[in-house]
Amino acid sequence: MSTVLISVFCSDRPGLVAAIAGALFDMGANLGDTSFAMLGAGAEFTSVCELPAGMAAAEVEAALADRPELAAAQIRIRSFDLDAGHGPSGRITHRVVVSGGDRPGLVARLSEVFGQFNANIVRMDAQRLPDQGLYVTRFAISLSDRVDACLATVANTAGELHLSCQIESA
């Protein structure tokens, strides 16, 4: 069995996740950590997968490329040589949602705060919601040291940018 990183990028359309996951299931691949996101008018699917013994990355790529939903998709499959399991810094301890008007540097400023407190960003998602006039950024973090100070600094930083901040323990 080999572990690979599968990346698919294409125009967004309904049924993409079903098409990709279905093709991988049909091949006997086992999905590990997986994410899917719309990025503008595009969509990105990324997954760490275990392939059945003897299955080559080229076979997987060809099977995905044959799916009509993935016409013109950019498909990349490469060996995943890192540990597919999460260490302690992958355990989500808090979720932070910052929202309001779009502010240049928002992600950079908040990421710097997390770095100052040795918090690991496990997941991050940012979206413009133009119909609501909002920019929403969500962080899932692993934080074990100086928790209260870190979370207070995050909330203060959001406040300085005139943004709302919601924090919850995981």
Secondary structure, DSSP 4 states (H G I P E B T S, - for coil): -EEEEEEEEEE--TTHHHHHHHHHHHHT-EEEEEEEEEETTEEEEEEEEEEPTT--HHHHHHHHHTSGGGTT-EEEEEE--S-SS--GGGS--EEEEEEES--TTHHHHHHHHHHHTT-EEEEEEEEEEGGGTEEEEEEEEE--SSHHHHHHHHHHHHHHTT-EEEEEE-
